Amino acid sequence: MPIPAKHALMEQLLMEGVTHVFGNPGSTEVAFMDGLQDYPQLKYILGLHETVPLAMADGYARATHRPAVVNVHIAPGLANAMSMLYNSMRAGAPVVVTVGQQDTRHMFTEPFLSADLVRFAQPWVKWAGEVQRGEDVPSALRRAFKIAAEPPQGPVVLSLPQDVLDQPVSEKISRAPYTAWSTRPDPAAIEQVAKLLAGARNPLIMVGDNCALSNAAPEVIALAQLAGAPVMQGTGRRWNFPTQHPLFIGSLGFMGGMKESLAGHDVMVLVGVGNPFLPLFYEGGNPVPEDCALVHIDIDTYSMGKDYPAAHCIAADPKWGARDLHDALDRLLTPVQRTEAQRRASQVAERTAETRARSEAQLKAEWDKNPISAMRLMGEIRDTAPKNSVYVGAGGTSGRAPFGQLMNLTEPDSFYEGGAALGFPLPGTLGVALALPDRPVIGLLREGDSMYSIQGLWTAAKYNIPCTWVVFNNASYRILKLGMVRYLGETPRKSDFLGMDFGEPAIDISKQAAVWGIHNAKVTHPDELRGALQAALAHNGPSLVDVSIETSYRNVF
């Protein structure tokens, strides 16, 4: 018996395992919302501005490793969501965005709120489409889920005209036909890479977000130990490798110095990285050393070798790629090469131990500074938070270096960051918290960034979502100051940092939280910090600690 397309839509969502629908409705979504009312299995999470539900869906999708659904309101709603859609594209988040559209029967007259939503979305999605018949709603949704979920993962947009959702559907609802993508690499290609690694003097392994997608960390650890290679995080927005492992040397920065970071390596194996070189500032030329053999192993075939020459580009699940490369290398290594690899691994471990000792010494030296140093704040978070905590964001340029220096993240799904646009961490924390209810979720925010999605505080209060936010409040757009310092370089000109300091009235996120009854604290003195964090982490519901920190803009990259 036929059912309305709006009900077929909900049945398809249930078939795909959806439990939450994030959104902000409008007049063109009334059919969608009416259909949703008949499906209490689908919990609707309301955001007061489209940045909030989009970022929540992004965090939820990446933390659950399956597509999340968000519904927004026609052209203005999609426009409001665009910065978070950009984030999802950059972060590889499998988000299915449904957008209400005007009634097809008068679209030719360009009615109120209407627009070409497909063209609108296309630059920032893997796929965009619009349904013209109710009968096509289930198959369109299956296509959307399939495209979003298959690597390289990313957002999709599906436009749903209001009248189409009232049309009858007789098709039987079935699950999307997902492709089994966990493929092994070509043995001959792996053999060639193993030969390169066996003869390498100074190899480097770089990991990226597709390692997290395939849970490749154990295999990469084994490969790095056998090859005697340090491991570096490429451009990544997830946890891909244990941050305090003796062979982990940190992340490839985006504020400059890529060439210096990669200098001296003669073989670089990029596992699940995609495009690793995404600098903020132009540096010129190829960041890979001239005599270095660059190797890609990834499921993202588009990004491999597209910008810089590569010795090998191997299509494979990163987990299988790292495992097979390890086994091939193990067969090839001579006793002398094996001893040399062990020597390199020991040297890397010694250097990382020295680096971490310097970080702890810096933490001790800055412990009593007032205003509070970002290093002290991150150290307090590390020492106070449960060991299985999940972090969303890293506190911006103030917190990023201390986060990398101090945090010991050993478990998968321990870290998520936005794609680039401001506004992700506050609502993204909520999405991750809903996805991982058995782990403490801590959002590391910036005060300026938070104002792009401050409405997320209301959503947290309404649904009493358990999470803790810590605000690294430096009363400025610090990254812009760093950019200005870099731009002026050695010139005698001094900058007034126009538009980069907030001044008065001060941005006080704790007062914003108080408006909605969220547990909050404002910290201005180091002695207040530990108690405020402990109280926030112990609170059963959303909590926020706004910490005034140093305003220094020394370059930490």
C-alpha positions in Angstrom: 0.0 0.0 0.0 1.4 3.4 -0.9 2.6 5.7 1.8 3.4 9.5 1.6 6.9 10.3 0.6 7.5 12.1 3.9 6.9 8.7 5.7 9.0 6.9 3.1 11.8 9.3 3.9 11.6 8.5 7.6 11.4 4.8 6.9 14.6 5.1 4.9 16.3 7.0 7.7 15.4 4.2 10.1 16.7 1.6 7.6 20.1 3.4 7.5 20.3 3.2 11.3 19.6 6.9 12.0 18.6 7.8 15.5 19.0 11.6 15.6 18.0 14.3 13.2 19.6 17.7 13.7 18.1 20.8 12.3 16.4 24.2 12.2 13.1 24.1 10.5 11.3 26.6 8.3 8.0 27.0 6.4 9.2 24.8 3.5 10.1 22.0 5.9 6.6 21.6 7.4 5.9 18.4 5.5 9.2 17.0 6.7 8.5 17.9 10.3 4.9 16.5 10.1 6.3 13.2 8.9 9.0 13.2 11.6 6.3 13.6 14.3 5.0 10.1 13.4 8.4 8.5 14.1 9.4 9.0 17.7 12.3 6.6 17.1 14.0 9.6 15.4 15.0 12.2 18.0 15.0 15.7 16.7 17.7 18.0 18.0 16.9 21.7 17.4 19.6 24.3 16.8 18.7 28.1 16.7 21.0 28.8 13.8 22.1 26.4 11.1 25.7 26.5 12.1 24.7 24.6 15.3 22.9 21.5 13.8 25.5 21.2 10.9 28.4 21.2 13.3 26.6 18.8 15.7 25.9 16.4 12.8 29.5 16.7 11.7 30.8 15.7 15.1 28.2 13.0 15.5 29.0 11.5 12.1 32.7 11.3 12.6 32.4 9.9 16.2 29.9 7.2 15.2 31.7 6.4 11.9 28.4 6.6 10.0 26.3 9.3 8.2 24.4 11.8 10.3 21.3 13.7 9.1 20.7 17.4 9.3 17.7 19.3 7.9 17.9 23.0 7.1 15.6 25.7 5.7 15.7 26.3 1.9 18.2 28.8 0.5 18.7 31.1 3.5 19.2 28.1 5.9 21.7 26.5 3.5 23.5 29.8 3.3 23.7 30.0 7.1 25.1 26.5 7.2 27.6 27.0 4.5 30.7 27.6 6.7 30.0 24.4 8.6 29.4 22.6 5.3 32.8 23.7 4.2 34.2 22.3 7.5 32.5 19.0 6.8 34.0 18.8 3.3 37.5 19.6 4.6 37.2 17.2 7.6 35.7 14.4 5.5 32.5 14.2 7.6 29.7 12.0 6.1 26.8 14.4 6.7 23.6 14.0 4.8 22.0 17.5 4.5 18.3 17.6 3.5 17.1 21.0 2.5 13.5 22.1 2.1 12.6 23.5 -1.3 9.6 25.5 -2.7 6.6 23.7 -4.2 7.5 22.5 -7.7 4.2 23.7 -9.1 5.3 27.4 -9.0 9.1 27.1 -9.1 9.2 28.7 -12.6 7.9 32.0 -11.1 10.9 32.1 -8.7 8.8 32.2 -5.5 9.7 33.5 -2.1 12.9 31.9 -0.6 13.6 29.8 -3.7 17.0 29.2 -5.3 18.9 26.6 -7.2 19.9 24.7 -4.2 21.9 22.1 -6.1 24.2 24.7 -7.7 24.3 26.5 -4.4 25.8 23.5 -2.6 27.9 21.9 -5.2 31.3 23.5 -4.5 31.4 22.1 -1.0 29.8 18.6 -1.2 30.5 15.3 -2.8 27.1 15.3 -4.5 24.0 17.4 -4.6 20.6 16.6 -6.0 16.9 17.5 -6.0 14.0 15.1 -6.0 11.2 15.8 -8.5 8.9 12.9 -7.7 7.8 11.3 -4.5 8.7 7.9 -5.8 12.3 8.9 -6.0 12.7 9.9 -2.4 13.9 6.5 -1.1 16.4 5.9 -3.9 17.7 9.5 -3.6 18.3 9.0 0.1 20.1 5.7 -0.5 22.3 7.5 -3.0 23.0 10.3 -0.6 23.9 7.9 2.2 26.1 5.7 0.0 28.0 8.7 -1.5 28.5 10.3 2.0 29.7 7.1 3.6 32.1 5.8 1.0 35.7 7.0 1.1 36.8 9.7 0.8 33.8 10.5 3.1 32.1 13.9 2.9 28.9 15.8 3.0 26.0 15.6 0.5 22.9 17.8 -0.1 19.5 16.6 -1.1 16.8 19.2 -1.9 13.2 18.1 -1.1 10.4 20.2 -2.6 7.5 20.5 -0.2 4.8 19.1 -2.5 7.0 16.1 -3.4 6.9 14.9 0.2 3.1 14.5 0.0 3.2 12.4 -3.1 2.6 8.6 -2.7 5.4 6.0 -2.7 4.9 2.3 -3.3 8.5 1.2 -3.4 9.7 -1.2 -0.7 12.2 0.5 1.5 15.7 -1.2 1.4 19.1 -0.3 2.8 21.7 1.6 0.8 24.1 -0.8 -1.1 27.3 0.3 0.6 30.6 -0.8 -1.1 33.0 -2.9 0.8 36.1 -0.7 0.5 38.6 -2.4 2.8 40.8 -3.5 0.0 44.4 -4.8 0.0 47.1 -3.1 -2.0 48.8 -4.4 -5.1 51.5 -6.8 -3.9 54.0 -5.8 -6.6 53.7 -2.1 -5.7 54.1 -2.8 -2.0 57.2 -4.8 -2.7 58.7 -1.8 -4.5 57.9 0.5 -1.5 59.4 -2.1 0.9 62.6 -2.0 -1.1 62.7 1.8 -0.7 62.1 1.6 3.0 64.7 -1.1 3.5 67.4 1.1 1.9 66.3 4.3 3.5 68.7 6.4 5.6 66.1 8.7 7.1 62.5 7.5 6.5 59.3 9.3 7.7 55.8 8.0 8.0 53.0 10.4 7.9 49.4 9.6 9.1 46.1 11.2 8.2 42.4 11.0 8.9 41.8 7.9 6.7 43.9 6.0 9.3 41.3 6.9 11.9 38.6 5.8 9.5 40.2 2.3 9.0 41.6 2.0 12.6 45.1 1.7 11.2 47.1 2.9 14.2 48.2 -0.6 15.4 49.5 -1.4 11.9 51.2 1.9 11.5 52.9 1.5 14.9 54.3 -1.9 13.9 55.5 -0.5 10.5 57.2 2.5 12.1 59.0 0.3 14.7 60.2 -2.1 12.1 61.3 0.7 9.7 62.9 2.8 12.4 60.9 5.8 11.2 59.4 8.7 13.1 55.7 9.3 12.7 54.2 12.7 11.9 50.6 13.7 11.8 49.7 15.3 8.4 46.8 17.7 7.9 44.4 15.9 10.2 41.3 16.6 12.2 41.0 13.3 14.1 43.0 11.0 16.3 45.3 8.9 14.1 48.2 7.9 16.3 49.1 7.7 20.0 50.3 11.2 20.8 52.9 10.2 23.4 54.3 7.2 21.5 58.1 7.3 21.4 58.2 7.5 17.6 55.5 10.3 17.3 57.1 13.7 16.5 54.0 15.8 16.3 52.0 17.5 13.5 53.0 19.1 10.3 52.1 22.7 11.0 50.0 24.9 8.7 51.4 28.3 9.7 54.8 27.8 7.9 57.9 25.8 8.1 56.8 22.8 6.1 60.0 22.5 4.2 62.1 22.7 7.4 59.9 20.0 9.0 60.4 17.6 6.2 64.1 18.4 5.4 66.5 15.5 5.4 64.1 12.6 4.8 64.9 10.4 1.9 61.7 8.2 1.9 58.2 9.5 3.0 55.3 7.1 3.3 52.0 8.8 3.6 49.3 6.5 5.1 45.7 7.6 4.8 46.7 11.3 4.5 45.0 12.6 1.4 46.5 16.0 0.6 49.0 16.6 3.4 50.3 20.0 2.4 47.7 22.6 3.1 49.6 25.7 4.3 47.9 28.9 5.4 50.6 31.0 3.8 52.4 30.7 0.5 55.8 29.1 1.0 56.7 28.4 -2.7 57.7 25.2 -4.3 57.5 21.6 -3.3 57.7 21.0 0.4 59.1 17.5 -0.2 62.9 17.3 -0.3 64.2 17.1 -3.8 65.8 13.6 -3.4 63.0 12.2 -1.3 60.8 9.3 -2.6 57.2 10.2 -1.8 54.8 7.3 -1.4 51.0 7.4 -0.9 48.9 4.6 0.5 45.3 5.6 0.7 41.7 5.0 -0.3 41.4 8.6 -1.5 42.8 8.1 -5.0 42.0 11.7 -6.1 44.4 13.3 -3.6 47.4 11.0 -4.2 50.1 12.7 -6.3 47.8 15.4 -7.6 50.0 18.3 -6.6 53.5 17.0 -6.2 55.5 14.1 -7.9 55.3 10.8 -6.1 57.3 7.6 -6.5 54.2 5.4 -5.8 50.5 5.9 -5.4 48.8 2.8 -4.0 45.1 2.5 -3.7 44.3 0.5 -0.5 42.7 0.5 2.9 45.4 2.2 5.1 45.1 -0.6 7.6 45.8 -3.3 5.0 48.4 -1.1 3.3 50.4 -0.6 6.5 50.1 -4.3 7.4 51.2 -5.6 4.0 54.0 -3.1 3.8 55.2 -4.2 7.3 55.2 -7.8 6.2 57.0 -7.1 3.0 59.6 -5.1 4.7 60.1 -7.7 7.4 60.9 -10.2 4.6 63.4 -7.9 2.9 65.4 -6.4 5.8 68.9 -7.8 6.1 70.4 -8.2 9.6 72.5 -5.0 9.1 69.4 -3.0 7.9 67.4 -4.3 10.8 70.0 -3.2 13.3 70.2 0.2 11.6 66.4 0.6 11.8 66.5 -0.2 15.5 69.2 2.4 16.0 67.1 5.0 14.2 64.1 4.2 16.3 66.2 4.5 19.5 67.5 7.9 18.4 63.9 9.1 17.6 62.7 7.9 21.0 65.5 9.8 22.7 64.8 13.0 20.9 61.0 12.8 21.6 61.8 12.1 25.3 64.0 15.2 25.4 61.3 17.2 23.7 58.7 16.1 26.2 61.0 16.8 29.1 61.5 20.3 27.8 57.7 20.7 27.6 57.3 19.6 31.2 60.0 22.0 32.2 58.2 24.8 30.4 55.0 23.8 32.1 56.7 24.0 35.5 58.3 27.4 34.6 54.9 28.9 33.6 52.8 27.3 36.4 52.5 30.4 38.5 52.2 33.0 35.7 49.4 35.5 36.0 47.6 36.0 33.6 47.3 32.3 33.2 49.5 30.8 30.6 48.0 28.5 27.9 50.5 25.9 29.0 49.3 25.9 32.6 45.7 25.7 31.4 46.4 22.7 29.2 48.4 21.0 31.9 45.6 21.4 34.4 43.1 19.9 31.9 45.4 17.0 31.3 45.9 16.3 35.0 42.2 16.8 35.9 40.3 15.2 33.0 39.6 11.4 32.9 42.1 9.5 30.9 39.5 8.3 28.4 38.3 11.9 27.6 37.5 13.0 24.1 38.6 16.4 23.0 36.9 18.6 20.4 39.1 21.4 19.2 42.5 22.4 20.6 42.0 25.9 21.9 43.1 27.7 18.8 46.5 29.1 18.3 46.9 29.6 22.1 46.2 26.0 22.9 47.4 24.1 19.9 51.1 23.9 20.8 50.4 23.0 24.5 47.9 20.4 23.4 50.4 18.7 21.2 53.2 19.0 23.8 51.2 17.7 26.8 48.2 15.6 25.9 48.5 11.8 26.0 45.8 10.5 23.7 46.0 6.7 23.5 42.5 5.7 22.4 40.9 5.9 19.0 38.2 8.6 18.7 39.9 10.8 21.2 40.2 14.0 19.2 38.1 15.9 16.6 38.7 19.3 15.0 36.8 21.4 12.5 37.7 21.8 8.9 38.9 25.4 9.0 35.9 27.7 9.4 35.3 29.3 12.8 32.4 28.0 14.9 32.8 24.3 15.0 34.1 23.3 18.5 31.2 24.5 20.6 28.4 22.7 18.7 30.7 20.0 17.5 31.3 19.0 21.1 27.5 18.4 21.5 27.4 16.1 18.5 30.4 14.1 19.8 28.9 13.9 23.2 25.6 12.5 21.8 27.6 10.0 19.8 29.9 8.8 22.7 27.8 8.9 25.8 30.1 6.6 27.7 33.1 8.9 27.5 33.7 12.4 28.9 33.7 14.9 26.1 35.6 18.2 26.5 35.4 21.1 24.0 38.5 23.3 23.9 37.2 26.7 22.7 38.3 30.1 21.8 36.1 33.1 22.8 36.1 34.6 19.3 35.4 31.2 17.6 32.5 30.5 20.1 30.6 33.6 19.0 30.1 32.1 15.6 27.9 29.4 17.1 27.0 30.7 20.5 23.4 29.5 20.0 24.7 26.0 20.7 24.6 26.8 24.5 20.8 26.9 24.2 20.7 23.5 22.6 23.0 22.1 25.3 20.7 23.4 28.0 17.5 22.3 26.3 18.6 18.7 25.9 20.9 18.6 28.9 23.8 17.2 26.9 26.6 16.1 29.2 29.9 17.8 28.1 32.4 20.3 29.4 33.7 23.3 27.5 36.9 25.1 28.4 37.4 28.6 26.8 41.0 29.8 26.1 40.0 33.4 26.3 42.8 35.7 25.1 40.5 38.6 24.2 41.6 38.7 20.6 41.9 37.0 17.2 45.4 35.8 18.0 45.8 33.9 14.7 45.4 37.2 12.9 48.1 38.8 15.0 50.4 36.0 14.1 49.5 36.4 10.5 50.2 40.2 10.7 53.6 39.6 12.3 54.5 37.2 9.6 53.3 39.6 6.9 55.3 42.5 8.2 58.4 40.3 8.7 61.6 42.3 9.3 60.1 45.6 8.2 60.2 48.5 10.7 56.4 48.9 10.5 54.5 48.2 13.6 50.9 47.0 13.5 48.0 48.4 15.6 46.3 45.0 15.0 43.2 46.8 13.8 40.1 44.7 14.4 42.0 42.0 16.2 41.6 42.9 19.9 38.1 42.7 21.4 38.6 45.1 24.3 35.4 46.4 26.0 32.8 45.1 26.3 34.7 41.9 27.0 33.6 38.6 25.5 32.6 36.6 28.6 31.3 33.2 27.5 30.6 32.2 31.1 27.9 34.9 31.2 26.5 33.6 28.0 26.3 30.1 29.6 24.6 31.5 32.7 21.8 32.9 30.6 20.7 29.4 29.8 21.3 28.0 33.3 24.5 26.1 32.3 26.9 25.3 35.1 29.7 27.9 34.6 32.8 29.5 36.1 34.9 32.5 35.2 38.6 32.0 36.0 41.1 34.9 36.2 43.7 33.6 38.7 45.8 30.4 38.5 44.7 29.3 42.0 41.0 29.1 40.9 41.7 26.9 37.9 41.9 23.3 39.3 38.8 23.7 41.4 36.8 25.1 38.6 37.8 22.3 36.2 37.0 19.6 38.8 33.6 21.0 39.4 32.8 21.3 35.7 33.9 17.8 35.0 31.9 16.4 37.9 28.7 18.2 36.8 26.0 16.0 35.3 25.1 18.0 32.3 26.7 20.8 30.2 29.3 22.9 32.0 31.7 25.7 30.9 34.8 27.2 32.3 35.9 30.5 30.8 39.6 31.1 31.5 41.3 34.5 30.9 44.7 33.6 29.6 47.8 35.5 28.5 47.4 37.6 25.4 50.9 37.1 24.0 51.1 36.5 20.3 54.5 35.0 20.1 54.6 32.5 17.2 54.4 29.0 18.6 54.4 27.2 15.2 
